[in-house]
């Protein structure tokens, strides 16, 4: 993430929490999940523990988000991506284009 041209700062808050600051001042508050099937209950637990998060990142391309978890997250303005292939491309966009980005 540090090498992306739009990222000016990466702050590691824990093994799973990172804050990114983009060149335009946008803050992306990331939670990285190792959960194989990230479902609605996982989403609700994450939101209760980390209400500041606006991007949930799966740490493996083998893992996935349930359709319901993705829909509710999107409705809440929270992006769901996979490490590498999705997030790095999405960092080039803002607003709905960021939320809806798919590699």
C-alpha positions in Angstrom: 0.0 0.0 0.0 2.9 2.3 0.7 4.0 2.2 -2.9 0.7 3.3 -4.4 1.0 6.7 -6.1 -2.1 8.1 -4.3 -1.1 7.0 -0.8 1.0 9.5 1.2 0.9 7.8 4.6 0.2 4.4 6.0 -0.3 4.1 9.8 -0.3 0.6 11.3 -2.7 0.6 14.3 -2.7 -3.2 14.9 -2.1 -6.4 12.9 -5.5 -5.9 11.3 -6.1 -2.1 11.3 -4.4 0.4 9.0 -5.1 4.0 8.2 -4.2 5.3 4.8 -4.1 8.9 3.9 -4.4 9.7 0.2 -2.8 12.7 -1.6 -6.2 14.5 -1.7 -6.6 14.1 2.1 -9.0 11.2 2.0 -8.6 8.8 4.9 -9.2 5.1 4.3 -9.6 3.2 7.5 -8.9 -0.4 6.7 -9.6 -3.6 8.6 -8.0 -6.7 7.2 -9.9 -9.9 7.8 -8.6 -13.5 7.6 -12.2 -14.9 7.7 -12.8 -17.4 5.0 -16.5 -16.6 4.6 -17.2 -13.1 5.9 -20.9 -13.0 6.5 -23.4 -10.5 8.0 -22.7 -11.5 11.6 -18.9 -11.0 11.0 -19.8 -7.6 9.5 -21.9 -6.6 12.5 -19.3 -7.7 15.0 -16.6 -5.7 13.1 -18.8 -2.6 13.0 -19.4 -2.9 16.8 -15.7 -3.1 17.5 -14.4 -0.8 14.8 -17.1 1.7 13.8 -14.5 4.0 12.2 -13.6 1.4 9.5 -14.6 2.4 6.0 -12.9 -0.4 4.1 -12.8 -4.2 4.8 -10.1 -6.1 3.2 -10.0 -9.9 2.8 -6.4 -11.1 3.3 -6.7 -13.9 0.7 -8.2 -14.3 -2.8 -9.6 -17.7 -1.5 -11.8 -15.9 1.0 -15.0 -14.2 0.1 -17.7 -11.9 1.4 -21.3 -13.1 1.5 -23.7 -11.2 -0.8 -25.6 -10.0 2.2 -22.5 -8.7 4.0 -21.4 -6.9 0.8 -24.9 -5.3 0.3 -25.2 -4.1 3.9 -21.6 -2.8 3.9 -22.2 -0.9 0.6 -25.4 0.6 2.0 -23.3 1.8 5.0 -20.7 3.3 2.7 -18.1 0.7 3.5 -16.0 -0.9 0.8 -15.2 -4.6 0.6 -12.2 -5.7 -1.2 -9.5 -8.4 -1.6 -5.9 -7.6 -0.8 -3.9 -6.6 -3.8 -6.2 -7.0 -6.8 -9.1 -4.8 -5.6 -7.8 -2.3 -3.1 -4.8 -1.1 -5.2 -7.1 -0.3 -8.1 -9.8 1.2 -6.0 -7.4 3.7 -4.5 -7.5 5.6 -7.8 -11.2 6.4 -7.2 -13.4 8.3 -4.8 -17.1 8.1 -3.6 -19.3 5.5 -5.3 -16.6 4.6 -7.8 -14.3 3.6 -4.9 -17.1 1.6 -3.2 -18.1 -0.2 -6.4 -14.7 -0.9 -7.7 -14.1 -4.4 -9.0 -10.9 -5.6 -10.6 
